Amino acid sequence: MSDFTISDAGFMQAALVIARKGLGLTAPNPMVGAVIVADGEIVGRGFHPRAGEPHAEIFALREAGERALNAELFVTLEPCNHQGKTPPCTQAIIRSGIRRVVIGTPDPNPSVAGRGATSLEEAGIKVEIGLLAQECCRLNEAWNKYITTGLPFVTLKSAASLDGRIATRTGNSQWITNEKSRHYVHQLRATHDAILVGIGTLLKDNPKLTARRPGEEPRNPYRIVVDSLLRTPLKSKVFGSDGTQKMLLATRQQSAEKLAPYRKLVKDILILPTNSLGQVDLLELMKELGTRGITSVLIEGGSEINGSALDNRIIDKVCFFYAPILVGGRGSLGMISGEGADTIDQALPVKDITIRHFDDDLCLEGYIDHC
């Protein structure tokens, strides 16, 4: 076990901050940050901006130049040792004369699997692993799952009153949460590869499913609609001007006649098997999304799609907003329906919970499956 210093932790924290500049941009690659330190001073910084471009270590080495000789490299993820779209980072590190490499977390990618660290050690470089490991792991929670299972990381987002209602008995739901909470939701959208809703939410709200962030360039993820019977109106806002490129429709409907008008609007229509209730099988949908390189999905549906996600055990993380109001009503909707658990001991535990405040609103985030 390495004895990391306070200074070491500070440099790795700097690498984490830099890595987050790639938030929402790097899929299907991970976010990575790197800093090079010479004589206690950061002389090189880098992050991975997007797939196909150089990795964080390369940018840091370029900035450091000759000062990399006998310096230390702090990197959030184990450097790659294989030829992909870019050359292996380990060789560039070795050539630079770096004397010590501190790694936040090993790379779970089977193409790396410790070989990056081993390559550096064989070249005489001191390698230490595990500094701020939990933070570095969380940084790439979506990619970690995707690269090891082929499935996207799924976050379930919902907004409710304090008594757990997402709509009144008449179906009214806008707006339960405040403007600051809704702004944060757009940040969540921008950091996920895809947003998923069910047909109930689409018919009720006619959402665009875009990520609107004041002062920033729009980054709109894939828009996924789960519509078992193809009831989506052809003029729905969700199709948008880029519908053929950025939308996916999941259905069980196989009728060529019913599918024909949608094929003019949507490039990707998935005809999927169903569960025992005749609904699109969400686990099969996740498998299909994984083959398309979609590493993270934000579910923003209503009670039914939330329940189906829970029943299918596809949820990795929850993000629940609570507004300081009480709705009540026997006919008002709860956050999650579906079949649910028969007994309390069958309920899914939520761990590592954090709570944010958006004025009077509360946002509870927690993990069902964690690093």
Sequence and secondary structure as in RCSB ss.txt:
>XXXX:A:sequence
MSDFTISDAGFMQAALVIARKGLGLTAPNPMVGAVIVADGEIVGRGFHPRAGEPHAEIFALREAGERALNAELFV
TLEPCNHQGKTPPCTQAIIRSGIRRVVIGTPDPNPSVAGRGATSLEEAGIKVEIGLLAQECCRLNEAWNKYITTG
LPFVTLKSAASLDGRIATRTGNSQWITNEKSRHYVHQLRATHDAILVGIGTLLKDNPKLTARRPGEEPRNPYRIV
VDSLLRTPLKSKVFGSDGTQKMLLATRQQSAEKLAPYRKLVKDILILPTNSLGQVDLLELMKELGTRGITSVLIE
GGSEINGSALDNRIIDKVCFFYAPILVGGRGSLGMISGEGADTIDQALPVKDITIRHFDDDLCLEGYIDHC
>XXXX:A:secstr
     HHHHHHHHHHHHHHGGGTTTSTTS   EEEEEETTEEEEEEE  STTS  HHHHHHHHHGGGGTT EEEE
EE    S SSS  HHHHHHHHT  EEEEEE    TTTTTHHHHHHHHTT EEEE TTHHHHHHHTHHHHHHHHHS
  EEEEEEEEETTSEEE TT   TTSS HHHHHHHHHHHHTSSEEEEEHHHHHHH        TTS     EEEE
E TT    TT TTT TTHHHHEEEEE    HHHHHHHHTT SEEEE  B TTSSB HHHHHHHHHHTT  EEEE 
  HHHHHHHHHTT   EEEEEEES     TTSEES  SS  SSGGGS   EEEEEEEETTEEEEEEESS  
